[in-house]
Amino acid sequence: IFSNRGGFLYLLASTPELWTLVLSHRTQILYIADISFVIMYLEVVSGCLVLESGTGSGSLTTLFARAVAPTGHVYTFDFHEQRAASAREDFKRDWNKHFSHNGSPRYSG
């Protein structure tokens, strides 16, 4: 798309990877290379059940959810109530851009 200022803009589809780069970093987060290693090392695939301790910013959570979709499920917990509430709000606001809920996550991208 060309800008009225003489340049042009790139429109990017919302993905869990892009969301990881722009979400608020309430805690130290893992980035794509590390997340890929974790998912492959743990053999997280469609249909798996993942129990994550420490939701943090939710970066790893969203990519776990995509890895287990459409039949798996991710349960995530955080002992820090304020961080958990912030992550919950982020998920409510942004989750449906990547997933829809029918009992289990379904990736839509």
C-alpha angles and dihedrals in degrees: 000000000000119000125227085235094066099264133086137243131226116218112207125199112240110255134165088250093055091043089055090058096050105034120109110270103226088159137013106289137203117241129218098276092051094042091051090053092049093049093047095043092050091043092232107180140155111307096026124132112226125195110194120192110203113028093194109165094344097244096125091039094061093049092046087053092052091048093053096041137150100019104016131082138219122211114191130185135187126187092206104085097201093050090046090051092048092049090048090054091048090051092049091049100040109017097087090056086070105019142024124208125236097146092300134040118272119194113227101183 
